Amino acid sequence: MSVRSETLGEVIEWLGDEADREWERAKDGLSDGYDGFDAYTRAIQHCQDMLMDDTAEHGKPDEGGKNEQAE
């Protein structure tokens, strides 16, 4: 796994935890809306898109730069 993919995975996990906490706060009436939850989920989607870009450029995410063509 490339360092970038590993880091994005960690960021996605952290954002997911924060989104869950924000959802619980909103559901319990501790916040006045779902703006925080929406922001976290948009950030997760962006990170997942970046992982997909890595896959498209280099093959499977866990292979990192192994599939780059040698010139």
N, C-alpha and C positions, 0 to 999 in steps of 0.2 A: 504494500500500500504506500502510495506517495505521501510525503509529509503534508502536502496541501490537502489531499483527500482525508487524511487522518485528522487534521486540524478542522476541516469543515464538518466532519463527523462529530467532533467534540462540540463545536459551536451549535450544530443542530440539536444535539442532546441537551445542552444547556438552555437553548431557546425553547425547546419543548417543555422542559421543567418550568421555566418562567411562564410560558403560555398556560400551562396547567394551573399554576398558582394564580395567575391573573383571572382565569375563568372561574376559579373557586371564589375569589374575592368578589367578582361581579355577580355571580350566582347567589352569594350570601348577602348581597346588598352592601358590601364594604367599598365598592367603587360605583361611580355613577354611569358607567357604560362599559362597552367592550373594546374601546379604542386600544388599550394596551394589548389585549388578546389578539386583536387584528394585526397590530404592528409586529408582534412576535411571529404570528403565522405567516405574514408576508416575508419576514426575514428568513424563516425556515424555507419557504418556497424558493427564495433567491439563492440560498446556499445549495439547495437540492439542484437547482438549475446549473449552478457552477460545477457541481459534481458531474452532472450529465455532460457538460461541456468537456470536462476532463476525460470522460469515457469516450466521447466522440473523437477527441484529438489523439488519445493514447491507448485506446482499447479499454479493457476492464479497469475499474478504479483501483483494484488491489494490485495491479501490475505496474502502476506508476508510469515511468518513462520507458519501460522495457520494449514497448511496441514502436518506439520512434524509429523511423527509417534512418539507417546509417548512410551518409552520403560522402 
